[in-house]
């Protein structure tokens, strides 16, 4: 247990604790990032009824029976009043927890509705271990190594199986679920699902008031709150609403100075919004060389794979935030999911068929300029591009990728198919793959908590989703209309630009290629790699650049396995 806690020290630098049952069969350990009740609030929490609680995250909107000295007490209070499943339905926030009812002998382990906070588990002999990150499981003695199925699934689709992982024996508790463990019986139970049909007409003013509440609840009182600010309407809206609280704020923006004058460089737009909202602003410049130099550390500390240098950029952003002694950062994740903002959702809306909003950022990763139809038409559009990316990765691997089988396994579990419209099915698939296992676990929590910073995404408040998750049109027109006067017009009317680092370019791609050629990896064929790399050297520069994402993926998998090899 102590070795596992030591492996999580960056996630909780402000204290640690352990609790063990008298017979030694159940133990809970916790590393604390002190945000609320800094002098108290140590965990594990032990209640008079002998409920033992460990929580990572925050609860919001607490009142009445749920109000306590620390927000973490809301979980045992909800359990006492309503039982575990109904109690969780009444709680609001981003969280992962382990909870032991010593009277009944039941252990519960659960996650928030979208998977903002991670929770994984694995067997060590007859023992079941749970932790925030796989590295803690390995420190506790869980067997290390790749899961072949999970690795090849991620190679083909970029995402591991929904309840699995990249690693041998390691599984992930799904968002909106709780494990109930009693003796040798382990049962997975769902407590929340995406609403199939949110009720009532959408009123812009009502949406703004609900979003304002989601932002204000997440601003830290009497302490510095950071805001990740890009040149997009999502983060600009959060900054504008957070500024209304009068609390101490500072905005942070990644900029790529080698890309001035392109959509990759968003510093000037961010400066304009920060000045308009009267918030202090910090710009963190990232060069191509920074991306290549920082890749290994960013991958190992976030414990995930990447296909773009934005992982390094997010890691550096979190480091700058922590250097200013901020422990909480507001982020814009979830807006493009809630309001169908991504370009790959456009075909599901008649008013978004035009290609006038085309942006080269994300081509070959999120969208393809020609959108190849290699999978059945009922497969969500973004998977067609993922298929092409997986095909390029597969050119280096043994055994052969079974792409059709891999994509069939990533269809959504958030709703049953008969309840879904095509766009709902596409979004549910995105939530179960890209949002859960990459945007939140790697780019979000993975990079933020590596620096002891807690990310809080207001757009992933379930109260927004239960009311506004089916807008009449895509493209976030509801949000753009709601924040008129709060967000500068240059951002409010700007087309969607995904958060992507600028391409490394041919000279650094050559360096990347040389590193991949030296990789020793159980699933990479040295012979196939050398043949493929020789072929790439003969391609025109423009054609070679589409191989940058698969090269980054392969190299990051090599860095990841260094954690145990």
C-alpha positions in Angstrom: 0.0 0.0 0.0 2.8 2.4 0.9 4.5 1.8 -2.5 1.2 2.4 -4.3 0.7 5.7 -2.4 4.3 6.8 -3.2 3.6 6.3 -6.9 0.7 8.8 -6.6 2.7 11.5 -4.8 2.3 14.1 -7.6 -1.5 13.6 -7.5 -1.6 14.3 -3.7 1.4 16.1 -2.4 -0.3 17.6 0.7 -0.7 14.5 2.8 -1.4 10.8 2.9 -3.3 8.3 5.1 -4.2 4.7 5.4 -7.0 2.7 7.1 -7.1 -1.1 7.6 -9.8 -3.3 8.8 -9.0 -5.3 12.0 -8.6 -8.5 10.1 -6.3 -6.9 7.6 -8.5 -7.9 4.6 -9.6 -4.4 3.5 -7.3 -1.4 3.3 -7.8 2.1 1.9 -5.1 4.6 1.2 -5.2 8.2 0.0 -2.9 10.9 -1.3 -4.3 14.4 -0.8 -4.4 17.5 -2.9 -5.7 19.9 -0.3 -8.2 22.3 -1.9 -11.2 22.6 0.5 -10.6 22.6 4.3 -6.9 22.7 3.9 -6.2 22.3 7.6 -8.7 19.4 8.0 -10.2 17.0 5.6 -7.6 14.3 5.8 -8.5 11.0 4.2 -9.5 8.2 4.5 -12.6 9.7 6.3 -14.0 7.4 9.0 -17.6 8.2 10.0 -19.3 7.2 13.3 -21.2 4.4 11.4 -17.8 3.0 10.3 -18.1 4.2 6.7 -14.6 4.6 5.4 -14.3 7.0 2.4 -11.5 7.9 -0.1 -12.4 10.5 -2.7 -10.5 12.1 -5.6 -12.4 15.2 -6.8 -15.1 17.6 -5.8 -18.9 17.7 -5.1 -20.9 20.9 -5.9 -24.2 22.5 -4.9 -24.3 20.9 -1.5 -26.9 21.9 1.0 -29.2 20.4 3.6 -28.3 16.8 4.4 -25.3 16.9 2.2 -23.5 19.8 3.8 -20.5 18.9 5.9 -17.1 20.1 7.1 -15.6 18.9 3.8 -17.4 18.2 0.6 -16.2 14.6 0.7 -18.6 13.9 3.6 -21.4 14.3 1.0 -20.8 10.7 -0.2 -21.3 8.9 3.2 -24.3 11.2 3.9 -25.9 10.4 0.6 -25.2 6.7 1.1 -26.7 6.7 4.6 -29.9 8.5 3.3 -30.5 6.9 -0.1 -28.1 3.9 -0.6 -25.2 4.0 -3.1 -26.9 4.2 -6.5 -29.6 6.7 -5.6 -27.1 8.6 -3.5 -24.8 9.0 -6.4 -27.6 10.2 -8.7 -28.2 13.1 -6.2 -24.5 14.2 -6.2 -23.0 16.6 -8.6 -19.3 16.9 -9.5 -16.2 15.2 -10.9 -15.0 12.4 -8.7 -13.7 8.8 -8.3 -14.0 7.1 -4.9 -13.5 3.9 -2.9 -16.0 3.5 0.0 -16.2 0.7 2.5 -19.3 -0.1 4.6 -17.7 -2.1 7.5 -21.1 -3.1 8.9 -22.2 -4.9 5.7 -18.7 -5.8 4.5 -19.4 -4.2 1.1 -16.8 -2.1 -0.8 -17.9 0.3 -3.5 -15.7 2.0 -6.2 -17.2 4.4 -8.6 -16.6 7.3 -11.1 -18.4 10.4 -12.1 -20.8 10.4 -15.0 -18.2 11.3 -17.8 -15.0 9.8 -16.4 -13.3 13.1 -15.5 -11.5 11.4 -12.7 -9.8 8.0 -13.4 -10.2 4.7 -11.6 -8.6 1.5 -12.6 -8.3 -2.0 -11.0 -6.5 -5.3 -11.3 -6.0 -8.6 -9.5 -2.8 -9.5 -7.6 -3.3 -13.2 -6.8 -6.5 -13.3 -4.8 -6.4 -9.6 -4.0 -8.3 -6.8 -5.9 -6.4 -3.5 -6.1 -7.9 -0.2 -7.2 -6.1 3.1 -7.9 -6.2 6.3 -9.8 -3.4 5.3 -12.2 -1.9 2.0 -13.5 1.5 3.0 -12.1 0.1 2.7 -8.5 -1.1 -0.8 -9.3 2.3 -1.8 -10.6 4.0 -0.3 -7.5 1.7 -2.5 -5.4 2.9 -5.6 -7.2 0.4 -6.1 -10.0 1.9 -7.7 -13.1 3.3 -5.3 -15.7 3.2 -5.4 -19.4 1.0 -4.7 -22.4 -2.5 -6.2 -22.9 -2.2 -7.5 -26.4 -5.9 -7.1 -27.1 -6.0 -3.6 -25.7 -2.8 -2.5 -27.5 -4.0 -3.7 -30.9 -7.4 -2.3 -30.3 -5.8 1.1 -29.7 -3.5 0.7 -32.7 -6.6 0.2 -34.9 -8.9 2.7 -33.4 -6.6 4.9 -31.2 -8.7 3.8 -28.1 -8.5 0.8 -25.8 -11.6 -1.3 -25.1 -14.3 0.6 -23.2 -13.8 -1.2 -19.9 -10.3 -2.4 -20.5 -6.9 -0.7 -20.9 -3.6 -0.9 -22.7 -2.1 -2.8 -19.8 -2.1 -6.5 -18.8 -4.9 -7.3 -16.3 -5.8 -3.6 -15.8 -9.4 -2.6 -16.2 -11.2 0.7 -16.0 -14.3 1.4 -14.0 -16.7 2.9 -16.7 -18.0 6.4 -16.2 -21.4 6.6 -14.5 -20.8 3.1 -12.9 -19.9 1.7 -9.5 -18.3 -1.6 -8.6 -20.0 -3.4 -5.7 -17.6 -5.8 -4.0 -18.7 -8.3 -1.4 -16.3 -11.2 -0.7 -15.4 -12.8 -4.0 -18.4 -11.2 -5.7 -17.7 -8.2 -7.9 -20.7 -6.6 -9.6 -20.7 -3.6 -12.0 -23.8 -1.3 -11.7 -24.8 1.7 -13.7 -26.2 4.7 -11.8 -26.5 7.3 -14.7 -27.0 7.2 -18.5 -27.1 9.9 -21.1 -30.7 11.3 -21.5 -32.2 10.0 -24.7 -34.6 13.0 -25.1 -33.9 16.1 -22.9 -37.2 17.7 -22.2 -38.6 21.1 -23.2 -37.7 23.9 -25.6 -34.2 25.4 -25.2 -34.2 29.0 -24.1 -30.9 30.9 -24.6 -31.1 32.9 -21.4 -31.9 29.8 -19.4 -28.9 28.0 -20.9 -26.6 30.9 -19.9 -27.9 31.0 -16.3 -27.3 27.2 -16.0 -23.8 27.5 -17.5 -23.0 30.4 -15.2 -24.0 28.3 -12.2 -21.7 25.4 -13.4 -18.8 27.8 -13.7 -19.3 29.7 -10.5 -19.6 26.5 -8.5 -16.1 25.5 -9.7 -14.3 28.8 -9.0 -12.2 28.4 -5.9 -13.1 30.9 -3.1 -10.3 33.1 -1.7 -7.6 31.4 -3.7 -6.2 31.7 -7.2 -8.2 29.8 -9.9 -6.5 29.2 -13.2 -8.4 29.1 -16.5 -7.1 27.4 -19.6 -7.8 29.9 -22.4 -7.5 29.3 -26.1 -8.9 31.3 -29.0 -12.2 29.4 -28.9 -15.6 30.2 -27.6 -15.7 27.5 -25.0 -12.8 28.6 -22.8 -13.5 32.3 -23.5 -17.1 31.8 -22.2 -15.8 30.1 -19.0 -13.3 32.9 -18.4 -16.0 35.6 -18.9 -18.4 33.9 -16.5 -15.7 33.1 -14.0 -14.6 36.8 -14.0 -18.1 37.7 -12.8 -17.4 36.1 -9.4 -14.8 38.7 -8.4 -12.5 35.9 -7.2 -8.8 35.8 -8.1 -8.3 34.5 -11.6 -5.4 34.1 -14.1 -5.7 32.8 -17.7 -3.1 30.6 -19.3 -2.6 30.1 -23.1 -0.3 27.8 -25.1 1.1 29.5 -28.2 3.1 28.1 -31.0 5.3 31.1 -32.1 6.6 29.2 -35.2 3.0 29.3 -36.5 2.2 33.0 -36.2 -0.5 34.0 -38.6 -2.1 30.6 -38.7 -5.0 29.1 -36.7 -2.5 27.2 -34.5 -1.4 30.5 -32.9 -4.2 31.7 -30.6 -2.3 34.0 -28.2 -3.6 37.3 -29.7 -7.2 36.2 -29.5 -6.7 34.9 -26.0 -5.0 38.2 -25.0 -8.0 40.1 -26.4 -10.5 38.1 -24.3 -8.4 38.2 -21.1 -8.2 42.0 -21.4 -11.9 42.3 -22.1 -12.7 40.2 -19.0 -10.0 42.1 -17.0 -8.1 38.9 -16.0 -4.4 38.5 -15.8 -2.9 36.5 -18.6 0.1 34.3 -19.2 1.3 32.9 -22.5 3.4 29.7 -22.6 5.3 29.5 -25.9 5.9 25.9 -27.3 8.3 25.2 -30.2 8.5 22.1 -32.3 11.8 21.2 -30.6 10.0 21.5 -27.2 7.5 19.0 -28.4 10.0 16.4 -29.4 12.2 17.0 -26.3 9.2 16.8 -23.9 7.3 13.9 -25.4 8.8 11.1 -23.3 8.1 12.8 -20.0 4.6 13.9 -20.9 3.7 10.4 -22.1 5.1 8.7 -19.0 3.5 11.1 -16.5 0.1 11.1 -18.2 0.4 7.3 -18.9 -1.3 7.5 -22.3 -0.5 7.4 -26.0 -0.7 10.5 -28.3 -0.8 11.3 -32.0 -0.1 15.0 -31.7 2.2 17.3 -29.8 -0.7 18.8 -27.9 0.0 16.4 -25.1 3.3 18.1 -24.5 1.6 21.5 -24.7 -1.0 20.6 -22.1 1.7 19.2 -19.8 3.7 22.4 -20.1 0.5 24.4 -19.5 -0.2 22.6 -16.3 3.4 23.0 -15.1 3.1 26.8 -15.6 -0.2 26.9 -13.7 1.3 25.0 -10.7 4.4 27.3 -10.8 2.0 30.1 -9.9 0.7 28.0 -6.9 -2.7 27.4 -8.4 -4.3 24.1 -7.6 -7.5 24.4 -9.6 -8.0 25.1 -13.3 -11.2 25.5 -15.3 -11.2 23.9 -18.7 -13.4 23.9 -21.8 -13.7 20.1 -22.3 -17.2 18.9 -23.0 -18.6 21.8 -24.9 -18.0 20.2 -28.3 -19.6 17.0 -27.1 -22.6 18.7 -25.5 -23.4 21.0 -28.5 -22.0 18.8 -31.4 -19.2 21.3 -32.1 -16.7 19.1 -33.7 -16.5 19.1 -37.5 -17.0 15.4 -37.7 -20.5 15.9 -36.3 -21.4 18.3 -39.2 -22.8 15.7 -41.6 -25.6 15.0 -39.1 -26.9 18.5 -39.4 -28.3 19.9 -42.7 -27.2 23.5 -41.8 -23.5 22.4 -41.5 -22.9 20.6 -44.8 -20.8 23.4 -46.1 -17.0 23.0 -46.1 -16.5 26.7 -45.5 -15.4 26.0 -41.9 -12.7 23.6 -42.9 -9.6 23.8 -40.8 -6.4 21.8 -41.6 -5.8 21.2 -37.9 -6.8 17.7 -37.0 -6.8 16.4 -40.6 -5.7 12.8 -40.5 -6.6 12.6 -36.8 -10.1 13.9 -36.3 -11.2 14.4 -40.0 -9.9 13.5 -43.4 -9.9 16.0 -46.2 -11.6 13.3 -48.4 -13.4 11.4 -45.7 -12.7 7.9 -47.0 -15.6 5.4 -46.8 -13.9 2.2 -45.8 -16.3 1.3 -43.0 -20.1 0.7 -43.2 -22.1 3.9 -43.6 -23.7 3.5 -40.1 -20.3 3.8 -38.4 -19.7 7.3 -37.0 -17.9 9.6 -39.4 -14.8 10.2 -37.2 -14.0 6.4 -37.2 -13.4 6.5 -40.9 -10.5 8.8 -40.3 -9.3 6.7 -37.4 -9.4 3.7 -39.7 -6.9 5.4 -42.0 -4.6 6.4 -39.1 -4.8 2.8 -37.7 -3.9 1.4 -41.1 -0.7 3.5 -41.1 0.2 2.3 -37.5 -0.6 -1.2 -38.5 2.1 -1.1 -41.3 4.7 -1.4 -38.5 3.0 -4.1 -36.3 2.7 -7.8 -35.8 0.3 -9.4 -35.7 -1.9 -8.0 -38.4 -4.6 -5.6 -37.1 -8.2 -6.9 -37.4 -9.7 -3.5 -38.1 -13.4 -4.5 -38.7 -13.5 -6.4 -35.4 -11.8 -3.6 -33.6 -14.2 -0.9 -34.7 -17.2 -3.2 -34.1 -16.2 -3.3 -30.4 -16.1 0.4 -29.9 -19.8 1.1 -30.6 -21.4 3.0 -27.8 -22.7 1.6 -24.6 -24.1 4.9 -23.3 -27.5 4.3 -24.9 -29.1 1.3 -26.5 -29.1 1.6 -30.4 -32.9 1.7 -30.7 -33.0 4.8 -28.6 -30.5 6.7 -30.7 -30.6 9.1 -33.6 -27.5 8.7 -35.8 -26.0 11.8 -34.3 -26.6 10.6 -30.8 -25.0 7.3 -31.7 -21.9 9.1 -33.1 -21.6 11.3 -30.0 -22.1 8.3 -27.6 -19.3 6.5 -29.5 -17.1 9.6 -29.1 -17.9 9.8 -25.4 -17.0 6.2 -24.8 -13.7 6.4 -26.7 -12.1 9.8 -27.4 -13.5 11.8 -24.5 -13.2 9.1 -21.8 -9.9 7.5 -22.6 -7.9 10.3 -24.2 -9.3 13.8 -23.8 -10.1 13.4 -20.1 -7.7 10.6 -18.9 -4.6 11.6 -20.8 -4.8 15.3 -22.0 -6.9 16.3 -19.0 -6.4 14.6 -15.7 -3.1 12.9 -16.8 -1.3 16.1 -17.7 -2.9 18.2 -15.0 -2.4 16.0 -12.0 1.2 15.3 -13.0 1.7 18.8 -11.6 -0.8 18.6 -8.7 -3.5 20.6 -10.5 -7.2 19.6 -10.4 -9.0 20.2 -13.7 -12.7 21.3 -13.5 -14.7 21.3 -16.8 -18.0 23.1 -16.3 -19.4 21.9 -19.6 -19.4 18.3 -18.2 -21.8 19.2 -15.4 -24.6 16.6 -15.8 -27.2 19.3 -15.1 -26.4 20.9 -18.4 -26.6 17.5 -20.2 -29.9 16.5 -18.8 -31.4 19.7 -20.2 -29.4 20.9 -23.2 -27.7 17.9 -24.8 -29.9 18.0 -28.0 -29.6 21.4 -29.6 -31.6 22.1 -32.7 -28.5 22.6 -34.7 -24.8 21.9 -34.3 -21.9 24.3 -34.4 -22.5 25.6 -30.9 -24.9 28.4 -32.0 -26.7 28.1 -28.7 -23.5 29.0 -26.8 -22.5 31.7 -29.3 -25.8 33.4 -28.9 -25.8 33.1 -25.1 -22.4 34.7 -24.6 -23.0 37.7 -26.9 -21.5 40.7 -25.0 -19.5 38.5 -22.7 -17.1 37.1 -25.3 -15.2 39.3 -27.8 -16.7 39.0 -31.3 -13.4 37.8 -32.9 -13.8 34.7 -30.8 -17.5 34.4 -30.6 -17.9 34.2 -34.4 -14.7 32.2 -35.1 -15.2 28.7 -36.5 -14.2 25.7 -34.5 -10.5 25.0 -34.2 -9.4 21.9 -32.3 -6.6 22.1 -29.8 -3.8 20.7 -31.9 0.0 21.5 -31.8 1.4 22.6 -35.1 3.0 19.8 -37.2 6.6 19.1 -36.4 7.6 19.5 -40.1 9.9 17.4 -42.3 13.3 18.0 -40.5 12.0 17.0 -37.1 9.9 14.2 -38.7 13.2 12.8 -39.9 14.4 12.7 -36.3 11.1 11.1 -35.2 11.5 8.5 -38.0 15.0 7.7 -36.9 13.9 7.2 -33.3 11.0 4.9 -34.4 13.5 2.8 -36.4 15.4 2.1 -33.1 12.3 1.0 -31.1 12.3 -2.4 -29.4 8.7 -3.3 -28.9 6.9 -6.7 -28.7 4.4 -5.6 -31.3 6.6 -3.7 -33.7 8.2 -5.7 -36.5 11.8 -4.4 -37.0 11.7 -5.7 -40.6 8.4 -4.1 -41.4 9.5 -0.9 -39.8 12.7 -0.6 -41.8 10.9 -1.3 -45.1 8.1 1.2 -44.3 10.6 3.9 -43.2 12.6 3.5 -46.4 9.4 3.9 -48.4 8.6 7.1 -46.5 11.9 8.7 -47.3 11.1 8.5 -51.0 7.7 10.3 -50.6 7.2 14.0 -51.3 7.2 16.1 -48.2 3.5 16.7 -48.2 2.7 13.0 -48.3 5.3 12.3 -45.6 3.6 14.7 -43.1 0.5 12.5 -42.8 2.8 9.9 -41.2 3.6 12.2 -38.3 0.6 11.1 -36.1 1.4 7.3 -36.4 5.1 8.0 -35.8 4.2 9.9 -32.6 1.8 7.1 -31.5 4.5 4.4 -32.0 7.2 6.4 -30.2 4.9 7.2 -27.3 4.1 3.5 -26.9 7.8 2.9 -26.6 8.1 5.6 -23.9 5.2 4.2 -22.1 6.6 0.7 -21.8 9.8 2.2 -20.3 7.7 2.6 -17.2 8.0 -1.1 -16.5 10.9 -2.3 -18.7 
